[in-house]
Amino acid sequence: MVVAAAKKKSTAPSGGKGSGVQGAPKVSDRLVASNRRARHDYEIIDTVEAGLVLQGSEVKSLREGRIALQDSYARIDEGEMWLFGVHVPPYAQATGFGAHDPDRRRKLLLHRRQIDEWMGKSKQNSLTMVPLKIYFKDGRAKVELALARGRRQYDKRHAIAARDAGRDAAREARSAAKHTS
């Protein structure tokens, strides 16, 4: 006698993949590190999500949130995109064979057409590729990479002034709306 058990389907939206709820944050997305300095030093033109090839002990270090993105950049060598200058400290329990080089270059996983497109844009307009953030998506390490143009000092001051002016205008609008109600 064979007894088949049916799985009960949940009707409540979870916000995850395939749930039908748009705009809901996925539970599996977890930010590990962000490069806030890059948004200040560069004018972001385009962004792309890329996979990251890691060793086992590097994944463990990332899950602990131990990574430094300062002064990191990406470059295309021989048709492959690589991430340089990212420091992932060794995992404490990984010694000997399981340890990794903290400052090694790491391969980025992109489609061929994306690599070719970014190579053309970066060479033609002398743009830089910088990582903006590293996060886990569905258990896999991802990096948000930006195609960016370096800002001069006066451009940075102008961007800060524009941001402050926008904040002041929003603050005034909120206070005016609060006093009229």
N, C-alpha and C positions, 0 to 999 in steps of 0.2 A: 504494500500500500504506500503510495507516494502522496505526501502532503505538501502543498505549495503555499508558502506564506507570501502574502502581498504586502509590499511596502506602502506605508501610508504617506501620501503626498501632503506636504505642508502647504496651506493656502496663504499663509502670512508672507508678505514680501520681506526678504532678508537684506536687500540692497546689494547683494553680491552679483556675480556674473550670471546673466540669464534670468534675473529676477523680474525684469520688466519695469523696475523702478528706475527712472532716469534721474540723474543728478545726485543720487544717493551715494555717499562715499563707500567704497568697498572696504570691507573689514580687513582684507588681506594686504592692502597697500599700507606699508609702514615706512616712514621716512627715517633714513639712517643718518644722513648728513646733508647740509645744504651749503652752497658756496655764495654767501650773501655779498661778499666782496666783489664777485664777478659782475653782479648786477650794478654795482656802483662804478666799477672801472671800465665796463664795456657797454656799448649800445647793442642790445640783443636784436638780431635781425630775423633769425629762424631757430626753431628748436626741433629736436627729434629724440625719441626714446630708443635707446640701444641696450642690448643685452651685454653682460659683462662676464668674461671667462675668468673664473677664480679657482683657486685650489681649496681643499677642504678646510684647512686652518684659517684661510682668509674669510671664508663664509662665517665661521664661528666668531671671528673678531668683528665682522660687520654686524652680526646679530647682537653683539654686545655694544654696538654703537661706536666702536673705536676706529676712526678713520680721519684723515686730514686731507682736505681738498685744496688747501691754499697753494697757489702757484702751480696748479695742475693744468694740463692742456692736452688736446688730442692732436694727432698728426696721422696723415696717410702715408704709409710706406709700402711700396710694392703692391698696391691695390688693396691693402688691408688697413683698417683704422685701429690705432693704438692709443692708449691712455697713458700719459707720462706724468710723473711728479705726484702721484697719489701715494700717500704713506698709510699703509695698513699695518699696525703693530702686530707682532707675533702673538698668537693665541697662547695663553699661559700654560695650558695643559698639553700643547703640541710641542714636543721637543724632538730633536734628532731628525729622523726621517720625515716626520709630519710637519716640521717647521718650514716657513717660506721666507723669501727675501722681501722685506717690508717695502722696498722702493722699486721693485721690478716694474717693467712696463706690462700693461694688461690689455688683452685683445678685446675690441668692441665688436659686437655682432650686429651687423646691418645688412640690408639687401644690397646687392651689387649696384643697382641703379641709384640708390641713396648715396652710396660712397662716391660714385662717379659724379653725381650732381653736386655734392658738397665739395669735391675736389675742384671742379670747374669754378664754382662760386668763390672758393677761398683763394685760388690762384689769380683769378681775374680781378677781384676787388680787394686783394690783400687783406682777407679776413682771418680771424683766429677762431679756433674751435675750443671752447671751454666747457667743463662740466658744471652744471648748475646744482644738481642734487643727485644723491644716490639713495635708492629705496628698494624695498622688496615688493614685488607684485606677483601674487599667486605663488609665493615661495621662491621666486627667482630674483636675483639681483639685477636691477636695472639702473641705468644712468641717464639723466636728462641732459643732453648735450646741446649747446647753443653755438650757432654761427654768429660771431660778434665782431664789432669794430671797436677798437680802443678809443677811449675818450681822452681828450686833453684836459688839463686842469680847469680851464675856464668852462669847458662843457660840463664837468662834474658840478661846478658851482651853479651853473645855469639849471641843471637838472634838480639840484637840491632846492633852489629858489622856486622853481615851478611846482615841485612837490609840496613845499610849505605853503605856497599861495593856494593850491588846491585844497589843502587841509583847512586853511583859514576860511576859505569860501564855504566849504562844507559845514564848518563849525557855525558860521554866521547863519547859514540857511537853517540849520537845526534849531538854533536859538530863536530865530524869527518864527519858525513854525511852532515852537513851543510856547512863545508869548502870544501868538494869535489864537491858540486853541483855548 
